Amino acid sequence: MKTLQCIIADDEPIARQILETYIEALPHLEICASCKNAFEVLEVLQVKTVDILFLDINMPKLSGLSLLKTMQQKPEVIITTAYPEYAIEGFELSVTDYLLKPFSLERFLQAVNKVQKNVKEETKIISTDREEATTSVFVKSDKKIIKINFDEISHIEAYGNYIKIFTDKMILTPQTLSDFLSKLPDSFIRIHKSFVINFNQLKLIDGNQIILQNDIKLPVGKSYKKELLDMI
């Protein structure tokens, strides 16, 4: 069973302690951060891959719901609050569950089980249909699993702990450029520390710049140019 990385976000020390106790009681959960406000959460998400965010609503400066509205990519979110009136808005923001304080370990476990079910379903979708995997790839983007055909991709751009995949639209997904490149066929080549292109989409090379069929211009890093020229 996969160990799920968790963030706690609550301005009340006692509330954080209760969640820490519950999480530590479950061997498949691990605390990667315990935060007092929304800004600390954002700092953690920039450097760590997180599976579950246990999020209080009533926090200083930036509320839990306001935090969710600012996030392009969200982990599984379990609201932990004393305010039932925000439940509808919470579910409209695609939270996994809504726990009203004080909640029992049993109720906490029910919420975690929902997360595990979602993770299993995502894994099942990604791991099925191996034949299709030779021409396409599945990626997670904003709580959705999206199938992308390789021949539809023009290029991929590194974006912090995420990558931007460009087809006829842009898809943002949480993984590194190197990891994603390892899933792609040989027609994809890295031309820069921040860019991978579909060689079949290459239109021309102009010095240290390439132009794709969609007229997108991208830089070519000096250390990558020889490999690019070798493919011609």
C-alpha angles and dihedrals in degrees: 000000000000116000108237117220112224137199122198117206116185132125092214114087093207092052090051091049092052092051091046090053092049093047093048089053090063116070094205093058126076130184113230095172142001110205134193096203145012095264092060088052092054091051091053093047090056092062107025138056107234129192102186132027115196099201132191116206103210104063129141122267095357123033123221092251092048088052091054091051091056096050118096093188121032133190117220104298125212113186115218111191147134091227115088093180092078095058096100093049090047093055090046085061089055099251115170097225142350118224119194116212127273094041128168129238087251092057090045090053091052089057093048090050089058089055091050091051090053092048091050092050091050091049091049092052092048095046099045129089100031091184091062089049089073090067102026146026135214120227134182116239126168095336092314130106109223127193114218123189112223094228090057093060116095098177145334127226129202112237111179108281089349138062130220113224113200121208119135082317137023120262120193116206133171107247139090125269092240093052092050093046089058089062095052129089123253092268088078118082135180111239099171138011087261102036141062120181136198100242089211088063094054114120103174145336117232111183107292093351134077130202122210128213089263088056093250110151119215134178122247116219116227093237091053101044097084093055090049092051091047089062093059 
